[in-house]
Amino acid sequence: MNERVPRTDSMVFDRVDGATLLCLVDGEHYPPVTRWTLDELEQAGGGIAGLVFVGGTEKVDNAMEELQDEKRQYVVYTGGEDFDETLEVIEQALDEQQPDIVVDLSDEPVVGYDERFHIATRVLLHDACYAGADFWFAPPARHRALSKPSLAVIGTGKRVGKTAVSVSIARWLDAAGYDPVVVAMGRGGPPEPEVIRPGELDITLDFLLGIAEGGGHAASDYWEDAILADVPTVGCRRCGGGMAGSPVLSNVHEGAMLADGMPQRFVIMEGSGPTLPTVATDGAVVVVGAMQPLQYVTGFFGEYRLRRADLAVVTMCEEPMASEAKVQAVYDGIRRLRPEIDVALTVFRPEPHGSIEGRRVFLATTASPAMRQTLRRYVEDTYACDVVGVSTSLSNRARLREELQQLDEAGVLLTEIKAASIDVAAATAHAMDCDVVFMHNRPVVVGGTVDSLEEAVRTVCTKACETGEIA
């Protein structure tokens, strides 16, 4: 039997043909074992541009010297005394060698789980792939689809208030004369990119109910943007979300090209949850939830999103969503990773898209149940109305239907444009002859390095327009 018994089941050897490689090695492996693997990578078609020694000398003191021979003299980079210094050396090697793939031949105890995510972030930011024995991380797509100045609004997770921040940004830029169009992507978006021009449509409640009755998602982000920001929007869809932010499938690239051909002069690319737009932009704002686990913000690929941004907006910076100590930890974590960017600590406050003064109001939202009393008091005190009921179940249709029974005590439904807000909440209110007023969640600065979020956003946009730096 002449069939060769495979020595590896790793995907790496099947993907390196024709690629430029940068290999991470350690001294925990005997040099002949590492050199054996380097030879196999080259036989598989990979071109090794250099080696980065990431630490460890258990097996031999002069590990890197042992890897060289008369045939091959690799460009060698030696890591520092601690891991932060080693990361800097890896970045230097990435800058100088411009590899297609970084192949990690190291192992614990030199490089563990946390270290690998930090390495992966740096590699992906250089638009290279990061691969090991059983993992392969590819950089999220950043297609060059836009010729106009642009800004991405991205998030470190779902339910962090990214669309609310995006609506505010669109309003501010519109008022400042940027003439924006928003490209939004969602899991309920249209099969083909759809342009919504609020000035040309009479977007009434009946209009939205008709969309919902026809099987469309009338509470998709692009409808929220169009209604509450009153600017043109392009609705797109995506399915799935990778760890670094890639969708499995989307039509966002097509939507961006459509927006680029529209008469508007500035493009806002809005992500979906932690999933990123698949086109390059001139600047980026990252939205972080103070209630998120800290590791989701500064670890895993939260760091990747932070390092792609020019401004960080931390939302829900109040009890009971996040304690003062937790908010401080998130702030400190961001500043440790990105000391050069501004950080706005914010809370959300309801802003009706119509008058509710003197009315009996039922409030429907996706906020945490723990925020019921805070929101009730704010709406009553600010808008001189009587809040007779609050539902935080827009994302739970069965519970929402039960709680909407209180609508018979109200004259108006005040609701976010989210989840079941149209097909369940607004439809129920309409059937009960209850008025419907939509609501924007306005970010209010309560701390950080900026006094005005609007000014901070305009600074990012001005710089992006001048420099064209791709995020």
N, C-alpha and C positions, 0 to 999 in steps of 0.2 A: 504494500500500500504506500503510494508516493505522496499522498496528500499531506501538506504541511500542517502541523498542529499549531493553531494560533497562539501567540504568546500574550496577546492583549485583546480585550473587548472594548477598549477605549475608542470613543468616536474621534479622538484627536488625529490619529494616523490617517483616517479617511478624508480629512478636510484640509490638510496642510499643503497639498500639491500646488506648487506655484506661489505659495504665500511666503512673505517675509516674517520671520519669527524672532521674538525676543523671549528667551527662556529664563525663568526664575529657578535658581538652584540653591541647595543648602549643603552644609557640611555634615549633616546627619547621615547622608548617603555616602557610601564609599565612592570615591571619584570614578573608579572603573565602571560602576553601575550607572552613574549619571552619564558618563561618556558613551556607554553602550546605548543608552536611550537617545542621546543626541545623534549618534550615528544612524539609528533607526528612523528618526525624524527626517534626516537628510535623505535617506534612501527612499522615504515616502514622498519626496519632492519638495520638502520645506527648505528654505534658505535661512540659516541661522545668522542673524545680524549681530547678536550679542548675547551675553549672559549677565544676569544680575544676581550676585551672591547676597541672599537675604538673611544669612546668619547660620549659626550652628557650626561647631568644630569638634563634635564628639568623636567622629570616626578618624579624622586626620586634621592636623593643624593647618597645613598648606593646601586646603582642598582645591582652591581655584588654580593653583599652579599645576596640580595633578591632572586637571582637565585638559590642559594644553598638550599638544604634541607637535612634531615637526610638520605634520600634514595640516593641522588646523590651529590657527592662533586667533582665538575669538576676541572680540572687543569685550572687555570685562568691566563691570561696574560693581563696586563693593558697597554694601549697605552700611548704615551708621551704627552707632552704639545702641540706639533705641529705635523703635519701629517708626516713629515720626521721621527720623532722619533717613531710614530706609525708604519710606514713601517718597521723599524728596529725590533720592537717587533713582528710584523707578521712574519718576516723572522726567528726570534728566535723560534717562535712556529712551523713554518714549519720544521726547522732543528730538533727540539726535538721530534715532534709528527709524522712526516712523513705521513701526511694524504693522502688519495686518493682523497678527495674532500674538498674544502673549500667552505662552504655554507655561503653566505652573508645575514644575517638577519637584517642588518642595513638599513638606508634610509637617505635621505636628512633631515636636513641640515648637518648631520655629515659626510656622504659620498656621493659625487656627481659623475658626469660623469668622470671628470678628475681623481679623486681619485681612482675610480674603475679600470681604465686602468693601473694606477701605481700598484695597488694591483694585478691585473691580471698578469702583467708582472712577479712579484716576484713568484706568485703561479705557473705559467707555467714553469718558470726556475727550479722549484723543481719537475717538472714532475707530478704535481697534476692538477686536474680540478678545475675551479673556476665557481661557480654556484650561481644564485640568482633566484628571482621570475620568471623571463622570459628570462634569458640568461644562456648560458652554454658554457664556453670556455675550450677547451681541448688542452693539449700541443701538438705541432707538433711532428710527429713520428721521433724518432732517433734510427732506427734499428742498431744493432751491426753487420753490414755486412762486415766490413773491418778489416783485420788483418795487413795490411800494414799502414805505416804512411800516414796521410791524412790531407787535408786542404779544408775547404769549402769557396767558394766565394759567398757571399749572397748580396742582395740589399734591400734598403728601398723603392724601387719603380721601375716602368718601365721607360726605357729610361734614366737611370742614368749612363750608360756606363759600366755595370758590365762585359759583355763579353769582351770588350776591355781590361779591367783590368785583366781579367782571361787569355787572350791571352798573355799579358805581363808577368804575373806570370809564366805561363807555359814555356815561352821562357827563363826566368831567371833561373828557377829551372832546366831546361834541360841543360843550359850552365854550371850550378854549379854541374852537375853530379847526380842530384836526380832521373833522368830517370822517368819522370812523364807520367801518362795517365790521360786524362780529361774525366770525366763523365758529360755530359751536358743534361739538360732537357728543353724541349720547347713545345709550343702549336702546333708545326708542326712537332714534332718528329716521329720516326718510330713506327709501332705497336709492334715490338719486338726490344729489345736493339740491336743496330747495331754497330759493331766495324769497325772503319776506321783506316787503317795503311798507312799513307802517303808514307812511304818508299816502299810499295808494290803496290801502285796505281799510275797511271799516271793521276793525277787530272787536266785534261785540261778543257778549256772552253766547248768544245764539250761534254766532259764527264758530266759536270754539267748541260748543256742544255738538255742532254738526260734524266737526273734525273727529271728535271722540266717537260719535255714533257711527262714523264711516270706518272705524278701525284705526285711526291715526292717534298719535300721542300728543294731545293738545297741550300737555304740561311739560313737553320736552324743553330743554334748556334754550333752544333757539327761539321758541315762542316767549319764554320768560324774558329773554334779552330784548326782543322786539317790542313787547308790550311795556315793560318797565323802564327801559332805556330810551325807547322811541327812536331807535336807529335801525338801519337795514341790517338784516342778519342772513346768514347762510346756514341752513340746518344740514348736518351730516350724521352718519351713524358709525358705530364701531362695535365690534364683538370681542370680548375677552380683554384681558389686561395682563401684561407681563410684569415681572418684578421690577424692571428698570423703566417701565412705562410704555412699552410697545403694545398696540392692539394686535390681535390675531388677524383681523380683517377690518378695513375701514374704507370710506370714500372721502376722507378728509383732504387728501392731496387734490382730488378733483374739486372739492369745495373751495380750497385755497386758490386754485387757478381761476375759478369762477369769480371769486372776490377780487382777484387781481385785475380782472377785466372790467369791473364795475367802476362807475365814476367817482366813488368815494376815494379819499386820499390816504387813509391810514387803515391798517388791518389789525384787528384784535383776534388772535387765535386762542380759543378757550378750550382747555383740556376737559377731560371727563373723569371725575374722581382722581385717582393717581395716574391715570393713563394720559400720555402726552400727545399733543398735536404732532403729526408726522411731517411737518414742514419746518424749515429753519426760520427763525425770526430775529429781528435786530435787538431785542431786549426781552426780559422775562420777569414776571412777578410770581413768586411762589406763595401759596396760601397754606398755612400750617394750623392745625387745630390744637389748641393748648391742652385739650383733653386726651389727645393721642398718647399712647405709650412713648416715652422719650426715645426708645430705640427705633421707632418708626420714623422719627424726625431726623435724628442725627446718625443712626445706624442703618443697617441693611442698605437699601437704595434711596432712603430719605436724603442721605448726604449727596447723592448724585443730583437730585432735584434742587437741593440748596445751592450746589455749586454751579448749576445752570442759570441761577437767578441773579437779578440786579437789585431786588428789593424783596424782603420777606414780610408778609402780613400774617401775624399770629392772631387767630380769632378765638372767641369764647373765653377771654381772659377774666373770668369771674367765677365766684362760687355760685352754684354748686358744681359747675362744669369742670373747674380746675381751681385748686387751692392756690393761694399766693405763692407758696413754696414751689408748686408744680409749674406755674407760669414763669417763675424766676429760673427754674431748671431748664425749661425750654429756651428761654431767652439766652441764658448763659451758654447752652449747647450750641445754638446758632452762632453766637458771637465768637465762640471758640473756633468753630470751623470756618466762619466767614467774617472776620473782624472788620472787613472793609465795607460791608454793605449795611444799609439802614434796615432797622427792624421796627415795625409798627405793631404794638400790642393793642388789640381792639376788642370791643364787644359789639354784638348786633342789637339794633333796636328797630322795632316795626315802624314802617312808614307807609300809610295807606296811599293807594293810587286813586284817591277820590275822597270826598268828604264823608266822615262818620260822626261829626259833631252832633251831640244830643241824641244819638241813636242807641238802641239796645243791640249789642254786638255779640256775635259768636265768633271766636277766633280759632282758626285751624292752621296748624303749623307742623313742621317736621322736627321742631326743637325737642330737646329732652323733656320728659315729664317733670323733671326737677326744676324746670324754668317756668312752669305754669304761673306761679304767683308773681314772679318778676315781670313777665310779659303782661299779665293782666293789669298790674298796677301802673306800668309804664303807659299802656294804651289808654287807660282811663284818665290818668293825670295829664297826659300830653294832648289828647284829642277830645277831652270833655265829653266822654261817652260812658255808657254803662256796659261792661263786659259781663254777659250773663252766662257764658260757658266757654271753655277752652278745650280743644282737642289737640293732642300732639301725635295723632295717629294717621297723618296723611299717607304714611308708608305702610299702613296696615288696614286694608280695605274692610275686613270684617269688623274690627274694633271701631273704625271710623264710622261705619253705618250705625252702630249702636249709639255712639256718642252724638251723632247728628240728630238724634231724637230731641235734643235740647233746642234745636232750631226753632221750634214752635214758640219759644219764649223770646226770640230775637227778631229784629226787623232787617238785619243785615248780616251776611256772612263775610268776614274779613279773612282772606285766605292767601297763603303763598301760592305760587304757580309751580307746584311740585307734585310728583307721584299721582295720587288719586284726587287731586284738587279739582279737576274739571269733570272727569267721568263719574265721580261719586259725589264729592262735596258740592260743587257748583250745580250739578244736575239735580241733587236733592233739594238744594235751596230754590232752584228755579221752579221745581214742581210744587213747592210750598209757598210760592209767591214771595220769597224772601230775596231782597236785593243782594248782589254780590259785588264786593270791592276787593280788588287784588292788592297785595301787600309786598313791599320791598323790604328786605332786611339790610338796613343801612349800617355799615361799619363805622364805629365811633372810636377814635384813638383814646386810649387810657394810659399809655406809657410807651416806652421804647426810646428810640433815637430820633423820632420825628414828632413834630407838633401837629402837622397837617398831612394826612395821607394823600389828599388831592395834590398838594405841592410835591410830595415825594414821587408820586406817579408821573407827574408832568416832567420832573427832572429826569427820570429814567427815559421817558419818551423823547425828550429833547436830545439827550445824549445819544440815544439809539439812532435818531434821525441824522445826527451829525457824523457819527462814527461808523454806522452800519455794522456793528459787532454782532456776530451771529450767536444766538443762544439756543 
